[in-house]
């Protein structure tokens, strides 16, 4: 049986490995999306826009409070 300490080491390592494996996939999809408009940064722009839209949708669904200003 794995101890709590071992799990706390294995889980982040697994997540990091999955994220590292996804980087070449994102680079390939950026290149494929960039071919259509003719500029290589177009794919990155599409991914950025999609990420912002998904982040805002999740924040609205979870009703995340906005930043509060501090008094002077």
Buried (B, 14 or more C-beta within 10 A) or exposed (E): EEEEEEEEEEEEEEEEEEEEEEEEEEEEEBEEBBEEEEEEEBBBBBBEEEEEEEEEEEEEEEEEEEEEEEEE
